Amino acid sequence: MTTAKRDTYTPETLLTVAVRVFNERGYDGTSMEHLSKAAGISKSSIYHHVAGKEELLRRAVSRALDGLFGILDEPGASRGRAIERVEYVTRRTVEVLMAELPYVTLLLRVRGNTKAERWALERRREFDQRVADLMKAAAADGDLRPDVDIRMATRLLFGMINSLVEWYRPQAAEGGGGVDGEQLAETVVRLAFDGLRTSR
């Protein structure tokens, strides 16, 4: 592995390295020494950019959360029938997960052991609740099957989306050996909602 030179190192490149190490070793299993070695710079150089590893964690999960919450502000998430909005949010959530894979992976692995982790979990629950509210609204509109428990369906939907971090690899998709991102997002929507929609 090539080492980064101090004069060319930026907070962004440091964050990229930190997220990779956090995902490989786990946040609790990562020390500043691990980050220093992976980045190829001294610990004091890291402290020049950030207060410590918790700040790196917060920046990383913020990037994932900003991407997810940004979806809810898009016109497709706020206009039209609830069923159309929840399908849009589902599709875009998959797209954000693919675009920000290391950051979303880290977000899904935080356990709540630190202040930053607890903050991330709270924000994640808030996002999940917003999507759950859309699912409830779609059910109230009569667009989701009445014989399916909406709370369970919402959990299964999140489970399907979140499981992508375990096997989706963008390099494989780019090299022709994997799944096309647009196709993957559409497949998730179809699998979920073709089974959930009422036949109209």
C-alpha positions as CSV (number, residue, x, y, z in Angstrom):
1,M,0.0,0.0,0.0
2,T,1.4,3.4,-0.9
3,T,1.6,5.9,1.9
4,A,0.0,9.4,1.6
5,K,2.3,12.4,1.9
6,R,1.5,14.8,4.6
7,D,1.4,17.9,2.4
8,T,-1.2,16.3,0.1
9,Y,-3.3,14.8,2.8
10,T,-6.8,16.3,3.2
11,P,-9.7,15.8,5.7
12,E,-11.6,14.0,2.9
13,T,-8.8,11.5,2.1
14,L,-8.3,10.9,5.8
15,L,-12.0,10.2,6.2
16,T,-11.9,7.7,3.3
17,V,-9.1,5.8,5.0
18,A,-10.8,6.0,8.4
19,V,-14.1,4.6,7.1
20,R,-12.3,1.7,5.4
21,V,-10.4,0.8,8.6
22,F,-13.6,1.2,10.8
23,N,-15.4,-1.2,8.4
24,E,-12.5,-3.7,8.4
25,R,-11.7,-3.7,12.2
26,G,-14.9,-2.3,13.7
27,Y,-15.0,1.1,15.3
28,D,-14.3,-0.2,18.8
29,G,-11.4,-2.2,17.5
30,T,-9.7,0.7,15.7
31,S,-7.1,2.8,17.5
32,M,-5.5,6.0,16.4
33,E,-2.4,3.9,15.7
34,H,-4.3,1.8,13.2
35,L,-5.6,4.9,11.5
36,S,-2.1,6.4,11.5
37,K,-0.6,3.3,9.9
38,A,-3.4,3.0,7.3
39,A,-3.1,6.7,6.3
40,G,0.7,6.7,6.3
41,I,0.8,9.8,8.4
42,S,1.6,10.4,12.0
43,K,-1.0,10.6,14.8
44,S,-0.2,14.2,15.3
45,S,-0.9,14.9,11.6
46,I,-4.4,13.2,12.1
47,Y,-5.0,15.4,15.1
48,H,-4.2,18.4,12.9
49,H,-7.4,17.6,11.0
50,V,-9.7,16.1,13.6
51,A,-10.1,15.9,17.4
52,G,-10.0,12.1,17.3
53,K,-11.6,9.0,15.9
54,E,-15.0,9.9,17.2
55,E,-15.0,13.0,15.1
56,L,-14.1,10.9,12.1
57,L,-17.0,8.5,12.9
58,R,-19.4,11.4,13.2
59,R,-18.3,12.9,9.9
60,A,-18.6,9.5,8.2
61,V,-22.1,8.7,9.4
62,S,-23.2,12.3,8.7
63,R,-22.3,11.8,5.1
64,A,-24.5,8.7,4.9
65,L,-27.3,10.3,6.9
66,D,-27.2,13.5,4.8
67,G,-27.6,11.4,1.7
68,L,-30.6,9.6,3.1
69,F,-32.4,12.6,4.6
70,G,-31.7,14.5,1.3
71,I,-34.0,12.0,-0.4
72,L,-36.9,13.1,1.7
73,D,-36.6,16.6,0.4
74,E,-36.7,15.6,-3.2
75,P,-40.0,16.2,-5.1
76,G,-40.5,12.5,-5.7
77,A,-40.6,12.0,-2.0
78,S,-43.1,14.8,-1.2
79,R,-45.6,14.8,-4.1
80,G,-48.1,12.4,-5.3
81,R,-49.8,9.4,-3.7
82,A,-48.1,7.9,-0.7
83,I,-47.5,4.6,-2.5
84,E,-45.6,6.5,-5.3
85,R,-43.6,8.4,-2.8
86,V,-42.6,5.4,-0.7
87,E,-41.5,3.5,-3.9
88,Y,-39.5,6.6,-4.9
89,V,-37.8,6.8,-1.5
90,T,-37.1,3.0,-1.6
91,R,-35.5,3.3,-5.0
92,R,-33.4,6.4,-4.0
93,T,-32.4,4.8,-0.7
94,V,-30.9,1.9,-2.7
95,E,-29.1,4.4,-5.0
96,V,-27.7,6.3,-2.0
97,L,-26.5,3.1,-0.4
98,M,-24.7,2.1,-3.6
99,A,-23.2,5.6,-4.1
100,E,-22.1,5.9,-0.5
101,L,-21.5,2.2,0.2
102,P,-18.6,2.4,2.8
103,Y,-20.3,5.3,4.7
104,V,-23.8,3.6,4.8
105,T,-22.1,0.3,5.8
106,L,-20.5,2.0,8.7
107,L,-23.8,3.7,9.7
108,L,-25.5,0.3,9.7
109,R,-22.8,-1.1,12.0
110,V,-22.8,1.5,14.8
111,R,-23.9,0.1,18.1
112,G,-24.5,3.1,20.3
113,N,-21.4,2.8,22.5
114,T,-20.4,6.5,22.1
115,K,-22.1,9.8,21.9
116,A,-21.6,9.9,18.1
117,E,-23.0,6.4,17.7
118,R,-26.0,7.2,19.8
119,W,-26.6,10.3,17.7
120,A,-26.3,8.3,14.5
121,L,-28.8,5.6,15.7
122,E,-31.3,8.3,16.7
123,R,-31.1,9.9,13.3
124,R,-31.4,6.5,11.6
125,R,-34.5,5.7,13.6
126,E,-35.9,9.1,12.5
127,F,-35.3,8.3,8.8
128,D,-36.9,4.8,9.3
129,Q,-39.9,6.4,11.0
130,R,-40.4,8.8,8.1
131,V,-40.5,5.9,5.7
132,A,-42.7,3.9,8.0
133,D,-45.1,6.9,8.0
134,L,-45.2,6.8,4.2
135,M,-46.0,3.1,4.3
136,K,-48.9,3.7,6.8
137,A,-50.2,6.5,4.6
138,A,-50.1,4.2,1.5
139,A,-52.0,1.5,3.5
140,A,-54.6,4.1,4.6
141,D,-55.0,5.1,0.9
142,G,-55.9,1.5,0.2
143,D,-52.8,1.0,-2.0
144,L,-51.2,-1.7,0.1
145,R,-52.7,-5.1,0.8
146,P,-54.8,-5.1,4.0
147,D,-53.8,-8.7,4.9
148,V,-50.1,-7.6,5.4
149,D,-49.0,-6.1,8.7
150,I,-47.5,-2.8,7.7
151,R,-45.0,-2.6,10.6
152,M,-43.6,-6.1,9.7
153,A,-43.6,-5.1,6.0
154,T,-41.6,-2.0,6.8
155,R,-39.0,-3.9,8.8
156,L,-38.7,-6.5,6.0
157,L,-38.3,-3.7,3.5
158,F,-35.4,-2.1,5.5
159,G,-33.9,-5.6,6.0
160,M,-33.8,-6.2,2.3
161,I,-32.3,-2.8,1.5
162,N,-29.8,-2.9,4.4
163,S,-28.6,-6.4,3.4
164,L,-27.1,-4.9,0.2
165,V,-24.1,-3.7,2.1
166,E,-23.1,-7.3,2.8
167,W,-22.8,-8.3,-0.9
168,Y,-23.1,-5.4,-3.3
169,R,-19.7,-4.4,-4.7
170,P,-19.5,-1.5,-7.2
171,Q,-16.2,-2.7,-8.6
172,A,-17.8,-6.0,-9.7
173,A,-20.7,-4.1,-11.3
174,E,-18.3,-1.8,-13.2
175,G,-16.2,-4.7,-14.4
176,G,-19.2,-6.5,-15.8
177,G,-19.3,-9.2,-13.1
178,G,-21.9,-7.6,-10.9
179,V,-25.3,-6.1,-10.8
180,D,-26.2,-2.8,-12.5
181,G,-27.1,-0.2,-9.9
182,E,-30.2,1.1,-11.7
183,Q,-31.4,-2.5,-12.2
184,L,-30.7,-3.3,-8.6
185,A,-32.8,-0.4,-7.3
186,E,-35.6,-1.3,-9.6
187,T,-35.5,-4.9,-8.6
188,V,-35.8,-4.0,-4.9
189,V,-38.8,-1.8,-5.6
190,R,-40.5,-4.5,-7.7
191,L,-39.8,-7.3,-5.2
192,A,-41.2,-5.3,-2.3
193,F,-44.1,-3.5,-3.8
194,D,-45.4,-6.0,-6.4
195,G,-46.1,-8.2,-3.4
196,L,-47.4,-5.3,-1.3
197,R,-49.6,-3.3,-3.7
198,T,-53.3,-4.0,-4.0
199,S,-54.3,-5.1,-7.5
200,R,-56.1,-2.1,-9.0
